[in-house]
Amino acid sequence: MKDSIVIDMKYADYDLIDGAPSVERHHIFGGPNRNKSDEDGLWVPLTYAHHQGNMSVHRNKEMQALMHIIGQLAYELDLVSTGKAETKDEAKEIFRRRYGKSYL
C-alpha cells in the first residue's frame, strides 16, 4: 500500500478525527475502487470507533461524504503539485475518469 497522500506519514499512527492512537487504515474509496485507493494513497488512519463504530465512516453518510470530498481534493492537489495535471479542472476530470464521478 502506498503512503497516504491525505496525511503526513508521521501522523499515520493517530486518528484523523481526534488524534487518538491505535488506528486502522480506512480506504477512502471502497468497493470496486478499493485497489485504486491503495494505489493512489487515498487512505486515512481512524480508530475503530471512527472506522466501524456507531458514528463511523461506514455507518454515517455525512462522515462518508466528508471522506470522499477530502480524498478527491487530496488526489487533485497531488496531481497538480506533481505536474500530472496542469490545472485544477484537468485534475478534476482525471479524478472523474478514474473514480467514476466527482464528489465535490
N, CA, C and O atoms as a DFTB+ gen file, in Angstrom:
416 C
 N C O
     1  1       0.838      -1.178       0.000
     2  2       0.000       0.000       0.000
     3  2       0.880       1.237       0.000
     4  3       1.846       1.333       0.757
     5  1       0.537       2.157      -0.842
     6  2       1.274       3.420      -0.954
     7  2       1.032       4.270       0.300
     8  3      -0.024       4.178       0.925
     9  1       2.020       5.095       0.658
    10  2       1.826       6.057       1.742
    11  2       0.621       6.943       1.421
    12  3       0.304       7.186       0.257
    13  1      -0.031       7.410       2.458
    14  2      -1.194       8.281       2.277
    15  2      -0.770       9.617       1.681
    16  3       0.249      10.188       2.069
    17  1      -1.564      10.107       0.734
    18  2      -1.356      11.458       0.210
    19  2      -2.262      12.439       0.940
    20  3      -2.221      13.642       0.679
    21  1      -3.085      11.925       1.857
    22  2      -4.028      12.763       2.583
    23  2      -3.390      13.349       3.840
    24  3      -3.661      14.492       4.205
    25  1      -2.541      12.560       4.498
    26  2      -1.913      12.997       5.737
    27  2      -0.405      12.855       5.649
    28  3       0.107      12.084       4.837
    29  1       0.292      13.588       6.471
    30  2       1.732      13.429       6.615
    31  2       1.956      12.090       7.321
    32  3       1.326      11.822       8.345
    33  1       2.825      11.265       6.799
    34  2       3.000       9.911       7.330
    35  2       3.505       9.897       8.776
    36  3       3.370       8.875       9.449
    37  1       4.075      10.987       9.272
    38  2       4.493      10.990      10.677
    39  2       3.283      10.954      11.610
    40  3       3.427      10.706      12.807
    41  1       2.080      11.204      11.057
    42  2       0.848      11.140      11.850
    43  2       0.003       9.913      11.523
    44  3      -1.149       9.834      11.951
    45  1       0.540       8.969      10.786
    46  2      -0.231       7.815      10.321
    47  2      -0.649       6.855      11.437
    48  3      -1.483       5.979      11.211
    49  1      -0.087       7.005      12.625
    50  2      -0.463       6.138      13.740
    51  2      -1.505       6.791      14.644
    52  3      -1.780       6.295      15.737
    53  1      -2.085       7.903      14.190
    54  2      -3.043       8.635      15.012
    55  2      -4.313       8.931      14.222
    56  3      -4.256       9.217      13.026
    57  1      -5.438       8.863      14.883
    58  2      -6.742       9.074      14.271
    59  2      -6.840      10.452      13.618
    60  3      -6.467      11.463      14.214
    61  1      -7.338      10.477      12.406
    62  2      -7.510      11.729      11.669
    63  2      -8.496      12.665      12.364
    64  3      -8.360      13.885      12.269
    65  1      -9.474      12.114      13.052
    66  2     -10.527      12.914      13.662
    67  2     -10.089      13.536      14.992
    68  3     -10.216      14.745      15.187
    69  1      -9.567      12.695      15.916
    70  2      -9.258      13.221      17.246
    71  2      -7.839      12.955      17.733
    72  3      -7.513      13.275      18.876
    73  1      -6.994      12.376      16.892
    74  2      -5.597      12.179      17.251
    75  2      -5.314      11.007      18.170
    76  3      -4.187      10.855      18.642
    77  1      -6.310      10.174      18.436
    78  2      -6.114       9.022      19.314
    79  2      -5.230       7.971      18.634
    80  3      -5.235       7.857      17.408
    81  1      -4.468       7.202      19.427
    82  2      -3.641       6.129      18.857
    83  2      -4.480       4.879      18.576
    84  3      -5.701       4.897      18.732
    85  1      -3.831       3.816      18.171
    86  2      -4.485       2.524      17.883
    87  2      -5.472       2.663      16.726
    88  3      -6.687       2.614      16.921
    89  1      -4.940       2.835      15.540
    90  2      -5.776       3.118      14.374
    91  2      -5.800       1.961      13.380
    92  3      -4.965       1.057      13.401
    93  1      -6.792       2.041      12.518
    94  2      -6.938       1.151      11.369
    95  2      -6.855       2.041      10.132
    96  3      -7.134       3.238      10.206
    97  1      -6.477       1.465       9.011
    98  2      -6.434       2.243       7.775
    99  2      -7.784       2.150       7.077
   100  3      -8.292       1.062       6.807
   101  1      -8.345       3.304       6.795
   102  2      -9.620       3.370       6.083
   103  2      -9.361       3.779       4.645
   104  3      -8.792       4.839       4.385
   105  1      -9.782       2.933       3.710
   106  2      -9.697       3.273       2.288
   107  2     -10.827       4.248       1.983
   108  3     -11.998       3.923       2.177
   109  1     -10.488       5.415       1.519
   110  2     -11.492       6.448       1.292
   111  2     -12.508       6.006       0.252
   112  3     -13.703       6.264       0.400
   113  1     -12.052       5.356      -0.780
   114  2     -12.958       4.856      -1.807
   115  2     -12.905       3.332      -1.763
   116  3     -11.889       2.723      -2.097
   117  1     -14.012       2.731      -1.346
   118  2     -14.058       1.280      -1.183
   119  2     -14.705       0.587      -2.362
   120  3     -14.795       1.136      -3.460
   121  1     -15.152      -0.626      -2.114
   122  2     -15.804      -1.422      -3.158
   123  2     -14.886      -1.616      -4.343
   124  3     -13.729      -2.005      -4.183
   125  1     -15.399      -1.345      -5.542
   126  2     -14.577      -1.554      -6.742
   127  2     -13.396      -0.588      -6.850
   128  3     -12.495      -0.799      -7.662
   129  1     -13.398       0.461      -6.042
   130  2     -12.313       1.446      -6.074
   131  2     -11.299       1.260      -4.953
   132  3     -10.396       2.082      -4.799
   133  1     -11.434       0.196      -4.170
   134  2     -10.522      -0.033      -3.044
   135  2      -9.069      -0.175      -3.504
   136  3      -8.169       0.414      -2.905
   137  1      -8.838      -0.948      -4.554
   138  2      -7.473      -1.117      -5.063
   139  2      -6.905       0.202      -5.582
   140  3      -5.715       0.479      -5.428
   141  1      -7.763       1.012      -6.198
   142  2      -7.313       2.324      -6.668
   143  2      -6.922       3.203      -5.479
   144  3      -5.938       3.939      -5.542
   145  1      -7.701       3.121      -4.394
   146  2      -7.351       3.878      -3.182
   147  2      -5.977       3.465      -2.685
   148  3      -5.180       4.317      -2.290
   149  1      -5.684       2.152      -2.697
   150  2      -4.356       1.660      -2.317
   151  2      -3.279       2.236      -3.221
   152  3      -2.272       2.760      -2.745
   153  1      -3.496       2.137      -4.516
   154  2      -2.510       2.600      -5.498
   155  2      -2.257       4.104      -5.395
   156  3      -1.133       4.567      -5.594
   157  1      -3.302       4.855      -5.084
   158  2      -3.216       6.314      -5.099
   159  2      -2.902       6.931      -3.733
   160  3      -2.739       8.146      -3.626
   161  1      -2.817       6.103      -2.696
   162  2      -2.535       6.636      -1.364
   163  2      -3.728       7.336      -0.736
   164  3      -3.565       8.251       0.072
   165  1      -4.925       6.907      -1.109
   166  2      -6.139       7.527      -0.590
   167  2      -6.698       6.714       0.571
   168  3      -7.705       6.017       0.448
   169  1      -6.018       6.827       1.684
   170  2      -6.464       6.192       2.931
   171  2      -6.133       7.131       4.079
   172  3      -5.264       7.997       3.971
   173  1      -6.848       6.938       5.177
   174  2      -6.627       7.742       6.381
   175  2      -6.642       6.827       7.598
   176  3      -7.292       5.782       7.582
   177  1      -5.926       7.214       8.655
   178  2      -5.950       6.431       9.891
   179  2      -7.171       6.820      10.738
   180  3      -7.429       8.000      10.975
   181  1      -7.913       5.805      11.184
   182  2      -9.074       6.036      12.043
   183  2      -9.093       4.990      13.148
   184  3      -8.710       3.842      12.927
   185  1      -9.535       5.383      14.331
   186  2      -9.738       4.400      15.397
   187  2     -10.921       3.522      15.006
   188  3     -11.676       3.844      14.089
   189  1     -11.068       2.413      15.715
   190  2     -12.207       1.528      15.444
   191  2     -13.523       2.302      15.544
   192  3     -14.410       2.130      14.707
   193  1     -13.651       3.146      16.556
   194  2     -14.898       3.901      16.742
   195  2     -15.218       4.768      15.530
   196  3     -16.377       4.855      15.123
   197  1     -14.208       5.409      14.951
   198  2     -14.433       6.265      13.783
   199  2     -14.462       5.478      12.472
   200  3     -14.987       5.954      11.466
   201  1     -13.899       4.282      12.494
   202  2     -13.854       3.467      11.282
   203  2     -15.093       2.591      11.143
   204  3     -15.700       2.528      10.074
   205  1     -15.470       1.904      12.244
   206  2     -16.572       0.950      12.130
   207  2     -17.604       1.044      13.249
   208  3     -18.558       0.265      13.262
   209  1     -17.441       1.970      14.183
   210  2     -18.379       2.132      15.289
   211  2     -19.704       2.737      14.848
   212  3     -19.950       2.910      13.654
   213  1     -20.554       3.057      15.817
   214  2     -21.905       3.549      15.527
   215  2     -21.934       4.840      14.718
   216  3     -22.805       4.998      13.862
   217  1     -21.022       5.754      14.957
   218  2     -20.990       7.020      14.218
   219  2     -19.782       7.070      13.274
   220  3     -19.191       8.128      13.060
   221  1     -19.439       5.942      12.733
   222  2     -18.229       5.821      11.925
   223  2     -18.474       6.154      10.463
   224  3     -19.604       6.363      10.021
   225  1     -17.380       6.193       9.741
   226  2     -17.421       6.470       8.306
   227  2     -18.217       5.395       7.547
   228  3     -18.776       5.683       6.489
   229  1     -18.275       4.180       8.066
   230  2     -19.024       3.117       7.393
   231  2     -20.506       3.104       7.764
   232  3     -21.296       2.397       7.137
   233  1     -20.885       3.879       8.775
   234  2     -22.291       3.874       9.215
   235  2     -22.928       5.260       9.194
   236  3     -24.091       5.407       9.568
   237  1     -22.200       6.254       8.771
   238  2     -22.693       7.617       8.811
   239  2     -22.459       8.266       7.453
   240  3     -21.316       8.462       7.040
   241  1     -23.548       8.599       6.758
   242  2     -23.434       9.145       5.399
   243  2     -22.657      10.456       5.350
   244  3     -21.922      10.711       4.396
   245  1     -22.819      11.283       6.374
   246  2     -22.112      12.566       6.392
   247  2     -20.609      12.363       6.525
   248  3     -19.823      13.033       5.856
   249  1     -20.213      11.430       7.396
   250  2     -18.780      11.115       7.553
   251  2     -18.220      10.558       6.244
   252  3     -17.121      10.923       5.826
   253  1     -18.979       9.676       5.604
   254  2     -18.523       9.100       4.341
   255  2     -18.398      10.179       3.272
   256  3     -17.421      10.198       2.522
   257  1     -19.375      11.075       3.195
   258  2     -19.318      12.160       2.208
   259  2     -18.112      13.055       2.463
   260  3     -17.432      13.463       1.521
   261  1     -17.844      13.362       3.728
   262  2     -16.683      14.184       4.072
   263  2     -15.388      13.504       3.641
   264  3     -14.504      14.158       3.087
   265  1     -15.264      12.207       3.887
   266  2     -14.055      11.477       3.476
   267  2     -13.891      11.486       1.962
   268  3     -12.774      11.622       1.463
   269  1     -14.996      11.341       1.225
   270  2     -14.914      11.367      -0.237
   271  2     -14.441      12.733      -0.737
   272  3     -13.638      12.815      -1.666
   273  1     -14.937      13.793      -0.123
   274  2     -14.507      15.141      -0.502
   275  2     -13.026      15.334      -0.189
   276  3     -12.271      15.836      -1.021
   277  1     -12.618      14.937       1.002
   278  2     -11.206      15.048       1.390
   279  2     -10.329      14.249       0.431
   280  3      -9.285      14.732      -0.007
   281  1     -10.750      13.037       0.108
   282  2      -9.978      12.188      -0.798
   283  2      -9.845      12.781      -2.186
   284  3      -8.759      12.788      -2.765
   285  1     -10.948      13.277      -2.718
   286  2     -10.893      13.868      -4.056
   287  2     -10.005      15.100      -4.077
   288  3      -9.196      15.263      -4.990
   289  1     -10.142      15.964      -3.089
   290  2      -9.310      17.171      -3.046
   291  2      -7.824      16.830      -2.911
   292  3      -6.981      17.466      -3.543
   293  1      -7.503      15.831      -2.088
   294  2      -6.104      15.412      -1.932
   295  2      -5.560      14.866      -3.249
   296  3      -4.429      15.169      -3.628
   297  1      -6.353      14.072      -3.938
   298  2      -5.939      13.486      -5.217
   299  2      -5.687      14.583      -6.252
   300  3      -4.666      14.574      -6.940
   301  1      -6.620      15.520      -6.357
   302  2      -6.474      16.601      -7.334
   303  2      -5.268      17.482      -7.013
   304  3      -4.518      17.854      -7.915
   305  1      -5.079      17.813      -5.752
   306  2      -3.922      18.607      -5.347
   307  2      -2.621      17.881      -5.668
   308  3      -1.658      18.494      -6.130
   309  1      -2.595      16.575      -5.423
   310  2      -1.409      15.781      -5.724
   311  2      -1.111      15.791      -7.225
   312  3       0.045      15.912      -7.629
   313  1      -2.149      15.664      -8.044
   314  2      -1.950      15.698      -9.499
   315  2      -1.329      17.014      -9.953
   316  3      -0.397      17.021     -10.756
   317  1      -1.842      18.118      -9.442
   318  2      -1.337      19.429      -9.847
   319  2       0.071      19.659      -9.300
   320  3       0.942      20.154     -10.016
   321  1       0.295      19.304      -8.041
   322  2       1.606      19.572      -7.427
   323  2       2.720      18.699      -7.997
   324  3       3.889      19.080      -7.940
   325  1       2.375      17.540      -8.543
   326  2       3.386      16.669      -9.146
   327  2       3.502      16.870     -10.657
   328  3       4.301      16.205     -11.315
   329  1       2.708      17.782     -11.199
   330  2       2.773      18.068     -12.633
   331  2       2.034      17.077     -13.511
   332  3       2.177      17.107     -14.733
   333  1       1.242      16.195     -12.906
   334  2       0.467      15.221     -13.696
   335  2      -0.785      15.851     -14.286
   336  3      -1.410      15.282     -15.181
   337  1      -1.151      17.027     -13.784
   338  2      -2.240      17.826     -14.336
   339  2      -1.793      19.281     -14.285
   340  3      -1.137      19.710     -13.336
   341  1      -2.156      20.025     -15.310
   342  2      -1.728      21.419     -15.367
   343  2      -2.666      22.356     -14.627
   344  3      -2.234      23.384     -14.105
   345  1      -3.940      22.012     -14.578
   346  2      -4.930      22.882     -13.939
   347  2      -5.806      22.074     -12.987
   348  3      -5.821      20.844     -13.018
   349  1      -6.537      22.805     -12.137
   350  2      -7.488      22.154     -11.234
   351  2      -8.598      21.464     -12.013
   352  3      -9.044      20.380     -11.638
   353  1      -9.042      22.090     -13.094
   354  2     -10.097      21.486     -13.917
   355  2      -9.624      20.187     -14.561
   356  3     -10.373      19.212     -14.623
   357  1      -8.393      20.173     -15.034
   358  2      -7.833      18.953     -15.614
   359  2      -7.726      17.861     -14.545
   360  3      -8.037      16.700     -14.814
   361  1      -7.294      18.219     -13.352
   362  2      -7.186      17.256     -12.253
   363  2      -8.551      16.688     -11.896
   364  3      -8.682      15.493     -11.628
   365  1      -9.564      17.545     -11.892
   366  2     -10.927      17.087     -11.578
   367  2     -11.406      16.077     -12.621
   368  3     -12.037      15.077     -12.278
   369  1     -11.107      16.338     -13.881
   370  2     -11.513      15.422     -14.949
   371  2     -10.771      14.089     -14.842
   372  3     -11.367      13.033     -15.056
   373  1      -9.490      14.128     -14.516
   374  2      -8.714      12.892     -14.325
   375  2      -9.318      12.087     -13.177
   376  3      -9.453      10.867     -13.276
   377  1      -9.681      12.766     -12.087
   378  2     -10.317      12.074     -10.964
   379  2     -11.625      11.428     -11.412
   380  3     -11.868      10.259     -11.114
   381  1     -12.463      12.167     -12.118
   382  2     -13.756      11.636     -12.579
   383  2     -13.578      10.392     -13.431
   384  3     -14.319       9.420     -13.285
   385  1     -12.602      10.423     -14.313
   386  2     -12.373       9.255     -15.160
   387  2     -11.906       8.059     -14.339
   388  3     -12.314       6.929     -14.608
   389  1     -11.066       8.292     -13.351
   390  2     -10.511       7.189     -12.551
   391  2     -11.538       6.618     -11.569
   392  3     -11.626       5.402     -11.404
   393  1     -12.312       7.489     -10.919
   394  2     -13.217       7.042      -9.860
   395  2     -14.697       7.055     -10.261
   396  3     -15.558       6.708      -9.453
   397  1     -14.991       7.445     -11.480
   398  2     -16.347       7.330     -11.993
   399  2     -17.278       8.491     -11.721
   400  3     -18.349       8.565     -12.323
   401  1     -16.905       9.410     -10.827
   402  2     -17.739      10.579     -10.545
   403  2     -16.958      11.568      -9.696
   404  3     -15.889      11.265      -9.168
   405  1     -17.530      12.761      -9.583
   406  2     -16.956      13.773      -8.702
   407  2     -17.767      13.821      -7.422
   408  3     -18.992      13.707      -7.457
   409  1     -17.097      13.988      -6.297
   410  2     -17.766      14.087      -5.005
   411  2     -17.859      15.534      -4.532
   412  3     -18.345      15.796      -3.432
   413  1     -17.401      16.468      -5.350
   414  2     -17.435      17.888      -4.977
   415  2     -18.718      18.541      -5.444
   416  3     -18.922      19.734      -5.218
